[in-house]
Amino acid sequence: MKFKSTLVLAIIFVFLLGYVYFFELNKPVPEGEKAKQILKLSAEDIKSIELTTPQEKIVLLNGEEKWLMTEPYKWRVDKDKFDNLLDRLKELKSDRIVAKGTDIDWKQYGLDKPSHKLLVNLKNGQKELLYIGYETPVSGGVYVRKIGENKVFRVEKYKVNDLKQTSDELRDKRVLALDMDKIKSVVIKRDGEVIKITKENGNWFIKKPFYYPATSVDYYLDSLELLKARDFVDRSDSLDEYGFAAPRFTIELLAGNHEKPTIIEFAVVKEKETARAYARVKGKKVIYHLNMNEVSWLDKELDNFVEDKVFEFEEEEVACFEVKGQGYNLKVFPDDEKADDIFQRIKYMYAGELKGLYNDVKTGHNVIDLTLKIKNSELTQAVSIYRKEKEKDNTGKHEKDKDAHEDKYQYFVTKKVLKKGKNLYDPLVFQFSKYTYQSLMDELKKYKKEIE
């Protein structure tokens, strides 16, 4: 009995499916109306676009230079999302006309009181109004009505989806809408520490806490430019619940001829096993909910902006490389083929952790001095390597260094850039790997043996 009932239901379903296919999808229509262009607009002619849904009304205004959202928020629009909407509107096409005439039952298509409406206001005063109705029973279509025409259009669902975007989808999620090429000053503040970096004649320099050439600043600004919100908090009675009573760090950006910087605060709220990251631009009410890993990446320390190459040069620029100390008193020239390995070694020799200014760090005993002189220039790069006995732990043994074959000493390197014998920048001290030091000494030993 159950089998017969199931069979009857299956036959009815097949019959209904066939009816829909032959009468709804394949209903005869006049020649030339199987495809129809519903709208043909020029973006320059559009004054505004209004999207109405059960949840909200969205108004997008053509501001000539850029489009803006005026309802439900006053905000920038997401360029990619809006371009999809605009491109679809400019040449909206149906693949067929389902019904036409004055006796259409709009209700059966969801077009009498539709949940979604789209109004285009043109600059000449004319209006184009679309109703978006039900989905078709099969084949992934949607019924669409253009007010002023007694026709029911069938439009592919993926095309209609571009017209049914929400305000959060159309809203520009960038935290900053700045031209980063015009930024001339970056200040990072964290727990009383201030890092100030400024652009001088197209080059970046650290100005606080010392004066020194900066690196990776443009990459840092690019990351800020690409920073986007996961979602928004538009109204909040208290900033404290989002961590802004004590921000994790703050970035100040000064652009062009602006007198006041753009200030962005970043905060982290820790929960049981996770953490939530937020940002806010001072002077604006909105709070951005961000990805935690992006905020962690932006939380840079000072040494992230200090070039950690011991020497910076191109070989054709070098006049001479001098070595003094440890039994060496050498002048090495780049055209000496025997010195190729030495120049390769010092070109890719990196300092370690930044320790501070030269006068503030106890570097120990001077081991060797290295000087790089540049052709046709008054600039000299002077580097000194120091060795200092490590402090002993409570067992009376020296602390171990995983890079060292022995653990008695630690090494430091000082970097100075001199112009006419005077410091061009503040001299810095870095922790230096014993392995790097030993590799250099091996190359010098090899070279000395070859020339003797």
Secondary structure, 3 states (H helix, E strand, C coil): CHHHHHHHHHHHHHHHHHHHHHHHHCCCCCCCCCCEECCCCCHHHEEEEEEECCCCEEEEEECCCCEEEEECCCEEECHHHHHHHHHHHHCCEECEEEEECCCCCHHHHCCCCCCEEEEEEECCCCEEEEEEEEECCCCCEEEEEECCCCEEEEEEHHHHHCCCCCHHHHECCECCCCCHHHEEEEEEEECCEEEEEEEECCEEEEEECCCEEECCHHHHHHHHHHCECCEEECCCCCCHHHCCCCCCEEEEEEECCCCCCEEEEEEEEECCCCEEEEEEECCCCCEEEECHHHHHHHCCCHHHHECCECCCCCHHHEEEEEEEECCEEEEECCCCHHHHHHHHHHHCCECCCEEEEHHHCCCCEEEEEEEEEECCCCEEEEEEEEEEECCECCCCCECCCCCCCCCCEEEEEEEEEEECCEECCCCEEEEECHHHHHHHHHHHHHHHHHHC
